[in-house]
């Protein structure tokens, strides 16, 4: 053999699979669809891969991991040139950067969810107090006039959630509701608005503002049928402490079906505006 002649090293399917960190089944499938076939097949049907094909397998794995369909990967490999490979690298680098940003956004969302839940679990749910709240922004939708219509309420809430997704917004809270009342006897489940609570304003999207300031705060544990009891306690507290309340109350859902099985385990934070 000439010393300048290149030498090709061949691997059995098992050896190739082990070095590539894959399975024989995957290699058989890639061979079947013409994506990556062994360079040699003996008369007794033994398959042998060139060691250099490990690099091609790595490229296939990377492209697959970033979401490129096998059909597109095969098309590239069938027509590959240095120029085409450079274009592919630029395209996929952009795709990876986009995915990184998406993962960072998801991480931020999970961090907010964790912080919100930790803060909630650290609260004394049986305490009524005056709290100072920072300014919040509310993405709102008017509640239907027929408070008892589950279908209409679900429709309004669905549209609100769709608007949140359309503008790529995120809130760690559930769908809240705004109540207007002067006494628990006037309390019903007819909210004036449903809302999604946001920390920051959104450009080109009209939002209501929940002003910075002092609020009377109480937590409601359980279903909505016992809400009047919590409102009664809040109004009694306000009378005893000579606090003046507006008739506007916000119900932030802190714990809902995302973390508990039934409505009876819900936790709502009720904030009443102080005058």
C-alpha positions as CSV (number, residue, x, y, z in Angstrom):
1,X,0.0,0.0,0.0
2,X,1.3,3.4,-0.9
3,X,2.2,5.5,2.2
4,X,0.2,8.4,0.9
5,X,-2.9,6.3,0.3
6,X,-5.6,7.0,2.8
7,X,-6.8,4.2,5.0
8,X,-10.5,3.7,5.7
9,X,-11.5,2.1,9.0
10,X,-14.7,0.2,9.2
11,X,-17.0,-0.5,12.2
12,X,-19.7,-3.0,12.7
13,X,-23.2,-1.8,13.3
14,X,-22.8,-2.5,17.0
15,X,-19.5,-0.7,17.3
16,X,-20.8,2.3,15.3
17,X,-23.9,2.5,17.5
18,X,-21.9,2.4,20.7
19,X,-19.5,5.1,19.5
20,X,-22.3,7.3,18.2
21,X,-24.4,6.9,21.4
22,X,-27.3,5.5,19.5
23,X,-29.0,2.1,18.9
24,X,-28.9,-0.4,16.1
25,X,-32.6,0.2,15.6
26,X,-32.0,3.9,14.7
27,X,-29.2,2.9,12.3
28,X,-31.4,0.4,10.6
29,X,-34.1,3.0,10.3
30,X,-31.7,5.6,8.8
31,X,-30.5,3.0,6.3
32,X,-34.1,2.1,5.3
33,X,-35.0,5.8,4.5
34,X,-31.7,6.4,2.8
35,X,-30.5,8.9,5.4
36,X,-27.3,7.2,6.5
37,X,-26.4,3.8,5.0
38,X,-23.3,1.6,5.8
39,X,-20.6,2.1,3.3
40,X,-20.1,-1.7,2.9
41,X,-22.5,-4.7,3.1
42,X,-20.9,-8.1,2.8
43,X,-22.5,-11.0,1.0
44,X,-23.7,-12.4,4.3
45,X,-25.5,-9.0,4.9
46,X,-23.1,-7.8,7.6
47,X,-23.0,-4.0,7.6
48,X,-19.9,-1.9,8.0
49,X,-19.8,1.8,8.6
50,X,-16.8,4.0,7.8
51,X,-15.4,5.7,10.9
52,X,-15.7,9.0,9.0
53,X,-19.5,8.5,9.0
54,X,-19.6,9.2,12.7
55,X,-19.2,12.9,11.9
56,X,-22.1,12.7,9.5
57,X,-24.2,11.0,12.2
58,X,-23.3,13.9,14.6
59,X,-24.5,16.4,12.0
60,X,-27.8,14.5,11.6
61,X,-28.2,14.4,15.4
62,X,-27.7,18.1,15.8
63,X,-30.0,19.0,13.0
64,X,-32.6,16.6,14.4
65,X,-32.3,18.1,17.9
66,X,-33.0,21.6,16.7
67,X,-36.1,20.5,14.9
68,X,-35.2,19.8,11.3
69,X,-37.3,17.0,9.8
70,X,-35.4,13.9,8.6
71,X,-36.7,14.6,5.1
72,X,-34.9,17.9,5.0
73,X,-31.8,16.5,6.5
74,X,-31.7,13.8,3.8
75,X,-32.2,16.4,1.1
76,X,-29.2,18.4,2.4
77,X,-27.0,15.3,2.7
78,X,-27.9,14.2,-0.8
79,X,-26.9,17.6,-2.3
80,X,-24.3,18.8,0.2
81,X,-21.6,21.3,-0.9
82,X,-19.4,23.6,1.3
83,X,-21.5,26.6,0.3
84,X,-24.8,24.8,1.1
85,X,-23.3,23.6,4.4
86,X,-22.3,27.2,5.3
87,X,-25.9,28.4,4.5
88,X,-27.2,25.6,6.7
89,X,-25.0,26.5,9.6
90,X,-26.1,30.1,9.4
91,X,-29.8,29.1,9.2
92,X,-29.5,26.7,12.1
93,X,-27.4,29.1,14.2
94,X,-30.3,31.6,13.9
95,X,-32.8,28.8,14.9
96,X,-30.7,27.9,17.9
97,X,-30.5,31.5,19.1
98,X,-34.3,31.8,18.7
99,X,-34.7,28.6,20.7
100,X,-32.3,29.9,23.4
101,X,-34.5,33.0,23.7
102,X,-37.6,30.9,24.0
103,X,-36.0,28.7,26.7
104,X,-34.9,31.9,28.6
105,X,-38.5,33.2,28.4
106,X,-39.8,29.8,29.7
107,X,-37.3,29.9,32.5
108,X,-38.4,33.4,33.5
109,X,-42.0,32.3,33.5
110,X,-41.2,29.3,35.7
111,X,-39.2,31.5,38.1
112,X,-42.2,33.8,38.4
113,X,-44.5,30.9,39.0
114,X,-42.1,29.6,41.8
115,X,-41.7,33.0,43.4
116,X,-45.5,33.6,43.4
117,X,-46.3,30.2,44.9
118,X,-43.5,30.4,47.5
119,X,-44.8,33.9,48.5
120,X,-48.4,32.6,48.6
121,X,-47.5,29.6,50.8
122,X,-45.7,31.9,53.2
123,X,-48.8,33.9,53.9
124,X,-51.1,33.7,56.9
125,X,-54.4,33.0,55.1
126,X,-56.5,33.8,58.2
127,X,-55.1,37.3,58.7
128,X,-56.8,40.4,57.4
129,X,-54.5,43.4,57.1
130,X,-53.7,46.6,55.3
131,X,-51.0,46.1,52.6
132,X,-49.2,48.4,50.3
133,X,-49.4,47.3,46.7
134,X,-47.3,48.5,43.8
135,X,-48.9,49.6,40.6
136,X,-50.3,46.7,38.5
137,X,-51.7,46.5,35.0
138,X,-54.9,44.6,34.2
139,X,-55.7,43.1,30.8
140,X,-59.4,43.1,31.2
141,X,-62.6,41.9,29.5
142,X,-66.1,42.8,30.6
143,X,-68.0,40.0,32.3
144,X,-71.2,38.9,30.6
145,X,-74.5,40.3,31.9
146,X,-75.8,36.9,32.5
147,X,-73.7,35.9,35.5
148,X,-75.1,32.4,35.6
149,X,-74.2,31.5,32.0
150,X,-71.2,29.2,32.3
151,X,-70.9,29.2,28.5
152,X,-70.8,33.0,28.2
153,X,-68.3,33.3,31.1
154,X,-66.1,30.6,29.6
155,X,-66.2,32.4,26.2
156,X,-65.1,35.7,27.7
157,X,-62.3,34.1,29.7
158,X,-61.1,32.1,26.6
159,X,-60.9,35.4,24.6
160,X,-58.9,36.9,27.4
161,X,-56.5,34.0,27.5
162,X,-56.2,34.1,23.7
163,X,-55.3,37.8,23.8
164,X,-52.7,37.1,26.4
165,X,-51.1,34.5,24.2
166,X,-51.4,36.7,21.1
167,X,-49.3,39.4,22.8
168,X,-46.9,36.9,24.4
169,X,-47.8,38.0,27.9
170,X,-47.4,36.0,31.1
171,X,-48.9,36.2,34.5
172,X,-48.3,33.8,37.4
173,X,-51.8,34.4,38.6
174,X,-55.1,32.9,37.4
175,X,-57.9,34.9,35.9
176,X,-59.0,37.5,38.4
177,X,-62.3,39.3,38.8
178,X,-63.4,42.8,39.8
179,X,-66.4,43.1,42.2
180,X,-68.4,46.2,43.1
181,X,-70.3,46.0,46.3
182,X,-71.1,47.8,49.5
183,X,-72.2,44.8,51.6
184,X,-71.9,41.0,51.3
185,X,-75.7,40.9,50.8
186,X,-75.1,42.5,47.4
187,X,-72.4,40.1,46.5
188,X,-73.1,37.8,43.6
189,X,-70.9,36.1,41.1
190,X,-71.4,38.8,38.5
191,X,-68.1,40.5,38.2
192,X,-67.8,43.7,36.3
193,X,-64.6,42.5,34.6
194,X,-62.3,39.5,34.4
195,X,-58.6,40.3,34.3
196,X,-55.1,39.0,33.9
197,X,-52.7,40.7,36.3
198,X,-49.5,42.1,34.8
199,X,-46.4,43.8,36.3
200,X,-45.6,45.9,33.3
201,X,-47.5,47.9,30.7
202,X,-47.8,46.5,27.1
203,X,-47.3,48.8,24.2
204,X,-50.3,49.3,22.0
205,X,-52.6,47.4,24.3
206,X,-55.1,49.3,26.5
207,X,-54.9,48.2,30.1
208,X,-56.6,49.2,33.2
209,X,-54.4,50.3,36.1
210,X,-54.7,49.0,39.7
211,X,-53.0,52.0,41.4
212,X,-50.2,51.8,43.8
213,X,-51.4,52.4,47.3
214,X,-52.9,50.8,50.4
215,X,-55.5,48.0,50.2
216,X,-57.4,46.0,52.7
217,X,-56.3,42.4,52.1
218,X,-57.9,39.1,53.0
219,X,-57.5,35.6,51.8
220,X,-60.4,33.4,50.8
221,X,-60.0,29.6,51.1
222,X,-62.5,27.4,49.3
223,X,-65.2,27.7,46.7
224,X,-67.0,30.7,45.5
225,X,-70.2,29.9,47.4
226,X,-68.6,31.0,50.7
227,X,-67.1,34.2,49.4
228,X,-69.7,36.4,51.2
229,X,-68.3,35.2,54.5
230,X,-64.9,36.5,53.7
231,X,-66.3,39.8,52.5
232,X,-68.3,40.1,55.7
233,X,-65.1,39.7,57.7
234,X,-63.3,42.3,55.6
235,X,-66.1,44.9,56.1
236,X,-66.3,44.2,59.8
237,X,-62.5,44.7,60.0
238,X,-62.8,48.0,58.1
239,X,-65.6,49.2,60.5
240,X,-63.6,48.2,63.6
241,X,-60.5,50.0,62.4
242,X,-62.3,53.0,60.9
243,X,-61.1,52.3,57.4
244,X,-63.0,53.8,54.4
245,X,-63.4,51.5,51.5
246,X,-64.5,52.1,48.0
247,X,-66.9,49.6,46.5
248,X,-64.2,48.2,44.2
249,X,-62.6,44.8,45.1
250,X,-60.1,42.8,43.2
251,X,-60.0,39.0,43.5
252,X,-56.5,37.6,42.5
253,X,-56.5,33.8,42.2
254,X,-53.3,32.5,43.8
255,X,-54.0,28.8,43.9
256,X,-56.3,27.1,41.4
257,X,-56.7,23.9,39.5
258,X,-53.2,24.1,38.2
259,X,-52.0,23.1,41.7
260,X,-55.0,21.7,43.5
261,X,-57.7,19.1,42.5
262,X,-60.9,20.9,43.5
263,X,-62.3,24.4,43.8
264,X,-62.7,23.8,47.5
265,X,-58.9,24.1,47.8
266,X,-58.6,27.4,45.9
267,X,-56.9,30.4,47.5
268,X,-58.0,33.9,46.5
269,X,-56.5,37.1,47.6
270,X,-59.1,39.9,47.9
271,X,-57.9,43.5,47.8
272,X,-60.3,46.3,48.7
273,X,-59.4,49.8,47.7
274,X,-58.9,52.2,50.6
275,X,-60.1,55.8,50.2
